[in-house]
Amino acid sequence: MPLPPLARSGPRRRTLLASLAGAALLTGCSGAADSADGGSGAPAAALEKRLRERAARESEDLLAQYDRALAARPALAARLNPLRAEVERHVKAFGGKSRRASGAAAPPGKGSAPGKGSAAAPAAEKDILKALSVAEQQLSDRRTTALVDAPGELARLLASVAAAGAAHAYLLSKDNQK
């Protein structure tokens, strides 16, 4: 009668090797950018500052577009004010300042959507909702692209705000289909 194989106590060699390889990868991914020696800290800080300023400026422009839409069509306030309030929080999260009170009209030509030649908001509700939806989606796409270059905490903020922008675009386009 053959003897049963001996049962080993403790982890096997493959498990230990896999654990060491995983630990080495985690250490390698977080070591250089988080070091306190200042070697890569200054360029990373400058990059983060530029990304934050750009994100704040783009959110301010989107906020101005919401303001123009609300000034052109006050009847849309129930739909747009919650989304506008979120965009205003995004401005503050990126370190920008909200320049206008809720519902106030923006000066003509300021903060217009990229690629828009007209300074005035479209007159029809459907057109306003479509323009805001497109602006939200384009900004969400730009923020998703910027994630590649952003350091950890800013990348998380950009991802969160990009997801919120995509949700806004969906809600605006959904309202537009009615």
C-alpha positions in Angstrom: 0.0 0.0 0.0 1.5 3.4 -1.0 2.1 6.0 1.6 0.1 9.2 1.3 2.1 12.3 0.4 3.4 14.3 3.3 1.3 17.4 4.0 3.4 20.5 4.2 2.8 23.1 6.8 3.2 26.7 5.9 3.3 28.5 2.5 4.7 26.9 -0.6 7.6 28.2 -2.5 5.5 29.5 -5.4 3.2 31.4 -3.1 6.2 33.1 -1.5 7.8 34.0 -4.9 4.5 35.4 -6.1 4.1 37.5 -3.0 7.6 38.9 -3.3 7.1 39.8 -6.9 3.8 41.6 -6.0 5.5 43.5 -3.2 8.3 44.5 -5.5 5.9 45.8 -8.1 4.0 47.8 -5.5 7.2 49.3 -4.1 8.5 50.1 -7.5 5.3 51.9 -8.5 5.1 54.2 -5.5 8.8 54.9 -4.6 10.0 57.5 -7.1 7.0 60.0 -7.1 6.5 59.9 -3.4 10.1 60.3 -2.4 10.9 63.3 -0.1 14.4 63.9 -1.6 13.0 66.6 -3.9 14.5 65.1 -7.0 11.2 64.8 -8.8 9.0 66.8 -6.4 9.4 70.2 -8.0 8.4 69.2 -11.6 5.5 67.1 -10.2 4.3 70.0 -8.1 4.4 72.4 -11.1 2.5 69.9 -13.2 -0.1 69.4 -10.5 -0.5 73.2 -10.2 -0.9 73.6 -14.0 -3.5 70.7 -14.2 -5.4 72.2 -11.2 -5.5 75.7 -12.7 -6.6 74.4 -16.1 -9.3 72.2 -14.5 -10.6 75.2 -12.4 -10.6 77.5 -15.5 -12.5 74.9 -17.6 -15.0 74.4 -14.8 -15.4 78.2 -14.5 -16.1 78.3 -18.3 -18.7 75.6 -18.0 -20.3 77.4 -15.0 -20.5 80.6 -17.2 -22.2 78.5 -19.9 -24.8 77.3 -17.3 -25.3 80.9 -16.2 -25.9 82.1 -19.8 -28.4 79.2 -20.3 -30.3 80.1 -17.2 -30.3 83.8 -18.2 -31.7 82.9 -21.6 -34.2 80.3 -20.3 -35.2 80.8 -16.7 -37.8 78.1 -17.1 -34.9 75.6 -17.1 -33.9 76.5 -13.6 -35.4 73.4 -12.0 -33.4 71.2 -14.3 -30.1 73.1 -14.5 -29.6 74.6 -11.0 -28.6 71.2 -9.4 -26.2 70.5 -12.2 -24.8 74.1 -12.0 -24.4 73.7 -8.3 -22.3 70.6 -8.9 -20.1 72.5 -11.4 -19.7 75.3 -8.9 -18.4 72.7 -6.4 -16.0 71.4 -9.0 -14.6 74.9 -9.5 -14.0 75.1 -5.7 -12.5 71.6 -5.5 -9.9 72.6 -8.1 -9.1 75.8 -6.2 -10.9 78.2 -8.5 -13.4 80.8 -7.4 -17.1 81.0 -8.3 -17.4 84.4 -10.0 -21.1 84.7 -10.3 -24.2 84.1 -8.2 -26.6 81.3 -9.2 -28.6 82.3 -12.2 -26.7 85.5 -13.0 -25.8 86.1 -16.6 -22.3 85.9 -17.8 -20.7 88.6 -19.8 -21.0 87.9 -23.6 -18.1 86.0 -25.0 -16.8 84.8 -21.7 -16.7 81.1 -21.0 -18.3 80.0 -24.2 -18.1 76.3 -25.1 -15.1 75.2 -27.2 -15.8 75.6 -30.8 -18.8 77.9 -30.4 -18.7 81.1 -32.4 -21.8 82.7 -30.9 -21.5 84.5 -27.6 -25.3 84.2 -26.9 -26.9 81.0 -25.5 -29.2 79.2 -28.0 -32.8 80.3 -27.7 -34.6 77.0 -27.8 -34.6 74.8 -24.7 -33.7 71.8 -26.7 -30.7 73.6 -28.2 -29.6 74.8 -24.7 -29.8 71.3 -23.3 -27.9 69.9 -26.2 -25.1 72.6 -26.0 -24.7 71.9 -22.3 -24.6 68.2 -22.8 -21.9 68.5 -25.5 -19.9 70.8 -23.3 -20.1 68.5 -20.3 -19.1 65.5 -22.4 -16.2 67.2 -24.1 -14.9 68.4 -20.7 -15.4 65.0 -19.2 -13.3 63.5 -22.1 -10.5 66.1 -21.6 -10.4 65.3 -17.9 -10.2 61.6 -18.5 -7.3 62.2 -20.9 -5.6 64.4 -18.3 -5.6 61.5 -15.8 -2.5 60.0 -17.4 -0.3 62.9 -16.3 -2.0 63.7 -13.0 -0.4 62.8 -9.7 -2.4 60.5 -7.3 -4.8 62.7 -5.4 -5.5 65.0 -8.3 -6.0 62.0 -10.6 -8.7 60.8 -8.2 -10.4 64.2 -8.2 -10.2 64.4 -12.0 -11.7 61.0 -12.3 -14.5 61.8 -10.0 -15.3 65.1 -11.7 -15.0 63.5 -15.1 -17.6 60.8 -14.0 -19.9 63.5 -12.7 -19.6 65.4 -16.0 -20.4 62.3 -18.0 -23.5 61.8 -15.8 -24.5 65.4 -16.4 -24.1 65.0 -20.1 -26.3 61.9 -20.0 -28.9 63.6 -17.9 -29.0 66.7 -20.2 -29.2 64.5 -23.3 -31.9 62.4 -21.7 -33.9 65.5 -20.9 -33.3 66.6 -24.5 -35.0 63.5 -25.9 -38.3 64.2 -24.3 
